[in-house]
């Protein structure tokens, strides 16, 4: 049976549960926006979707605690299929070069790339799901399409990143991803997603959505800073003050997602932002991690400009959490 998702440790089904009956409670439906005004934010914070989403983030945060990107972990068939999907998105970028245009930012070739995903998303998701879950593909595919940026504005931000986390959360809720996949979800799938998004951003000169970036961390991402700081908790030598040192970043970025993010920032920006400098003064990675989780809730999940675009279906429901 699919375990209730309100417990952060119980988003994914256990490996031994392959019963189709476990997923019979879902009446799959195309997700749609439900937060149209600021007062609607109360519905979001009380919703099953919010409980499941934050539970998913915190479950993975605990799973990667103290572990390196290069550590040993199982890689299931579903994970391999997800990596293949992301490889397809990457290949489409190569097949859709930027066009010559007067504007420096927001290359219109992105819309051609996105149109291909819009057309193929359900097929791509169907290829990941077992046959008994094929009915879930249209619902889950919506989150994949929301996860790669906006084709009208040609921008990308933390709301799009949240859609990819929601996409993965839905795959866990239907049992396509399992408890034993937790490390691979971050270290393989999400890390590959970041690579593809950075390639999109650089190739098509995408704008940061809202031009605030990660509310002061980097122009596009937030979650890898949370999970990356968890990786570094109780590290014997690396402290928060070290990540501003280029030598440390270059030596350890392949093992730690946080340092991988700093390396990317160093490559595309002329300076490290004030917020990151402030983080470097925090004494421990555990405190950094706790602070980033609070910041993510307050400055992303509780901000109307971000959540107004979030879509709700049967898997991530706007209905209130049952008492």
C-alpha positions in Angstrom: 0.0 0.0 0.0 1.2 3.5 -0.7 2.3 5.1 2.5 0.6 8.3 3.6 2.7 11.2 2.4 2.1 13.6 5.2 5.0 12.1 7.1 8.2 13.5 5.5 9.8 10.0 5.7 7.0 8.4 3.9 6.6 10.1 0.5 8.0 7.1 -1.5 6.6 3.6 -1.5 8.8 0.8 -0.1 10.5 -1.5 -2.7 8.4 -4.5 -1.9 5.1 -2.8 -2.7 4.2 -3.4 -6.4 0.5 -3.7 -6.0 -1.5 -1.7 -8.6 -4.3 -1.5 -6.0 -1.9 0.7 -4.0 -2.5 3.6 -6.5 -6.2 3.0 -7.1 -7.1 6.0 -4.9 -5.8 8.5 -7.5 -8.3 9.8 -10.0 -5.7 11.3 -12.3 -6.5 14.8 -13.7 -4.6 17.5 -15.5 -3.2 19.9 -12.9 -4.4 23.5 -13.0 -3.6 26.8 -11.2 -5.7 27.4 -8.0 -3.9 30.3 -6.4 -5.2 33.4 -8.2 -5.1 36.0 -5.4 -2.9 36.7 -2.4 -5.7 35.5 0.1 -5.6 32.1 -1.7 -2.1 31.5 -0.2 -3.8 30.2 3.0 -5.3 27.4 0.9 -1.8 26.5 -0.4 -0.2 26.4 3.1 -3.0 24.2 4.4 -3.1 21.9 1.4 -2.1 18.3 1.0 0.2 19.5 -1.9 2.2 21.8 0.5 2.5 19.0 3.1 3.6 16.5 0.4 6.0 18.9 -1.3 7.8 20.1 1.8 7.8 16.6 3.2 9.6 15.4 0.0 12.2 18.2 0.2 12.9 17.4 3.9 13.0 13.6 3.3 15.7 14.1 0.6 17.5 16.6 2.8 17.8 14.0 5.5 18.8 11.3 3.0 21.8 13.1 1.6 23.1 14.3 5.0 26.9 13.8 5.3 27.1 12.0 1.9 29.2 12.8 -1.1 27.9 12.9 -4.7 30.5 10.2 -5.5 29.3 7.8 -2.8 27.8 4.3 -3.7 24.1 4.0 -4.0 21.6 1.9 -6.1 20.5 3.2 -9.5 17.1 1.7 -10.5 15.6 1.3 -13.9 13.3 4.3 -13.3 16.4 6.5 -12.4 18.1 5.3 -15.6 15.0 6.2 -17.7 14.9 9.7 -16.1 18.5 10.2 -17.0 17.7 9.2 -20.5 14.8 11.7 -20.6 17.1 14.5 -19.4 19.7 13.4 -22.0 17.0 13.8 -24.7 16.3 17.3 -23.5 20.1 18.0 -23.6 20.3 16.7 -27.2 17.4 18.8 -28.3 19.4 21.9 -27.2 22.3 20.8 -29.5 19.7 20.3 -32.3 18.2 23.8 -31.7 21.0 26.4 -31.9 20.3 30.1 -31.0 19.1 32.3 -33.7 20.5 35.7 -34.7 18.4 38.4 -33.2 18.9 42.1 -32.0 18.1 41.3 -28.4 21.0 40.0 -26.3 18.8 38.1 -23.9 15.9 35.6 -24.4 16.9 33.9 -27.6 13.7 32.9 -29.5 15.2 29.5 -30.4 14.2 28.5 -26.9 10.6 28.6 -28.0 11.3 26.0 -30.7 13.1 23.8 -28.1 10.2 24.2 -25.7 7.6 23.4 -28.4 9.3 20.0 -28.9 9.0 19.3 -25.2 5.4 20.4 -25.1 4.6 18.0 -27.9 6.6 15.0 -26.6 6.3 15.4 -22.8 3.5 12.8 -22.3 5.4 10.2 -24.3 8.6 10.9 -22.4 6.8 10.4 -19.1 4.9 7.3 -20.3 8.3 5.7 -21.1 9.3 6.1 -17.4 6.1 4.7 -15.9 5.1 1.0 -15.6 2.2 0.1 -17.8 -0.3 -0.1 -15.0 0.4 3.6 -14.3 0.1 4.9 -17.9 -3.0 6.9 -16.9 -0.8 9.1 -14.7 1.3 10.3 -17.6 -0.7 13.4 -18.7 -0.9 14.7 -15.1 2.8 14.1 -14.3 3.9 15.5 -17.7 2.5 18.9 -16.8 5.1 19.3 -14.0 7.9 18.3 -16.4 6.7 21.0 -18.9 6.6 23.6 -16.1 10.1 22.7 -14.9 12.2 24.1 -17.8 11.2 27.8 -17.9 8.6 30.0 -19.4 8.4 30.0 -23.2 6.6 33.4 -23.4 9.1 35.3 -21.2 12.0 33.0 -21.9 12.9 33.1 -18.2 13.6 30.5 -15.5 13.5 30.7 -11.7 12.8 28.9 -8.4 9.2 28.2 -9.4 10.3 26.2 -12.4 12.8 24.4 -10.2 10.0 23.7 -7.7 8.0 22.2 -10.6 10.8 19.7 -11.3 10.8 18.7 -7.6 7.0 18.3 -7.8 7.5 16.1 -10.9 9.9 13.9 -8.9 7.5 13.9 -5.9 4.6 12.7 -8.1 6.8 9.8 -9.4 7.4 8.9 -5.8 3.7 9.1 -4.9 2.7 6.7 -7.7 5.5 4.3 -6.8 7.7 4.7 -9.9 10.5 6.0 -7.6 11.0 4.2 -4.3 12.6 4.8 -0.9 15.9 3.2 -2.1 16.1 5.7 -4.9 16.4 8.7 -2.6 20.2 9.3 -3.1 20.0 8.7 -6.8 17.1 11.2 -7.1 19.4 14.0 -5.9 22.9 12.8 -6.9 21.9 11.5 -10.3 18.6 12.9 -11.5 18.5 16.3 -9.9 22.2 16.9 -10.6 21.6 16.0 -14.3 18.6 18.3 -14.3 20.8 21.2 -13.1 23.3 20.5 -15.9 20.6 20.7 -18.5 19.0 23.8 -17.0 22.4 25.6 -16.9 22.9 24.7 -20.5 19.5 26.1 -21.4 20.2 29.3 -19.5 23.5 29.8 -21.2 22.5 28.7 -24.7 19.3 30.8 -24.9 20.4 33.6 -22.5 17.4 33.1 -20.3 16.4 35.8 -17.9 16.0 35.0 -14.1 12.3 34.9 -13.4 11.5 38.0 -11.3 15.1 39.1 -11.6 15.7 38.2 -8.0 17.2 34.8 -8.5 17.2 32.6 -5.5 16.2 35.5 -3.4 19.9 36.4 -3.2 21.7 33.1 -3.6 22.1 32.6 -7.3 20.1 33.8 -10.3 18.1 30.6 -10.9 18.3 27.8 -8.2 17.7 27.2 -4.5 17.2 23.5 -3.8 20.8 22.5 -4.5 22.0 24.9 -1.8 19.7 23.2 0.7 20.6 19.7 -0.2 24.2 20.6 -0.8 24.6 22.1 2.7 23.1 18.9 4.2 25.8 16.9 2.4 28.4 19.0 4.3 26.9 18.6 7.8 29.6 17.3 10.2 32.3 17.4 7.5 35.7 16.9 9.4 37.5 19.8 7.6 35.2 21.9 5.3 33.4 24.7 7.2 31.1 27.3 5.8 33.9 29.9 5.7 35.8 27.8 3.2 33.4 27.9 0.3 34.5 31.4 -0.7 38.0 30.0 -1.4 38.4 29.2 -5.0 41.0 26.5 -4.3 38.5 24.6 -2.0 35.7 24.9 -4.5 37.9 23.5 -7.3 39.1 20.6 -5.2 35.7 19.5 -3.8 33.0 20.5 -6.2 32.7 17.0 -7.7 31.7 15.7 -4.3 29.4 18.4 -3.0 26.4 20.0 -4.7 26.8 23.3 -2.7 30.3 23.7 -4.0 29.2 22.8 -7.5 26.8 25.7 -7.4 29.5 28.0 -6.2 31.7 26.9 -9.0 29.0 27.7 -11.5 28.4 31.1 -9.9 32.1 31.9 -10.1 32.1 31.0 -13.8 29.2 33.3 -14.8 29.4 36.1 -12.2 32.1 38.6 -11.3 31.4 38.3 -7.5 29.7 36.2 -4.9 26.5 37.8 -3.7 26.1 39.4 -0.2 23.7 36.6 0.9 26.4 33.9 0.2 29.0 36.0 2.0 26.7 36.1 5.0 26.3 32.3 4.9 30.1 31.9 4.9 30.0 33.5 8.4 27.6 30.9 9.9 29.6 28.6 12.2 28.2 25.2 11.1 26.7 23.5 8.1 23.8 22.3 10.2 22.9 25.9 11.0 23.3 26.9 7.3 21.0 24.0 6.3 18.3 25.0 8.9 18.5 28.7 7.8 18.2 27.8 4.1 15.1 25.7 4.7 13.5 28.6 6.6 14.5 31.0 3.9 13.1 28.7 1.2 9.8 28.5 2.9 9.5 32.2 3.6 10.9 33.6 0.4 9.8 31.0 -2.2 7.0 28.7 -0.9 5.2 31.6 0.8 5.5 34.2 -1.9 2.5 34.7 -4.1 4.5 35.6 -7.3 6.0 32.1 -7.2 3.1 30.0 -6.0 0.5 31.6 -8.3 2.0 29.5 -11.1 1.9 26.2 -9.2 -0.5 23.7 -10.6 -2.6 21.2 -8.5 -4.1 17.8 -9.6 -4.8 14.5 -7.9 -1.2 13.8 -6.8 -0.5 17.3 -5.5 -3.9 18.3 -4.3 -5.2 21.7 -3.2 -7.5 19.9 -0.7 -6.6 20.6 3.0 -4.6 18.0 4.9 -6.9 15.6 6.6 -6.8 15.9 10.4 
